[in-house]
Amino acid sequence: MIEPPLKTRIKYRTSHHSTETTEG
């Protein structure tokens, strides 16, 4: 999956917590 912006990444962390488990 592509890496969304920092602001969007925060939203992705909530939705795709299993997929996006990076710092933020």
N, C-alpha and C positions, 0 to 999 in steps of 0.2 A: 504493500500500500504506500501511497505517496505521503510525504510529510507535510501536513497543513501548517499554516502560520502559527505563531505562538498563541495568539488569541483564540484561533480555531482549535489549536491543539488542546487547550484547556477544556473546550467543549467536547472534543473527541475523547479526552481522558474519562469524562463522565459517561459518555455513551459507549465508547469502545475501551473500557478499562482493561479488558483482557488483551486487546490488540495494542493499544497505545499505553505502554507502561514506562514512559520516559520521564525525565525530570520536568518540573513545571510548577 
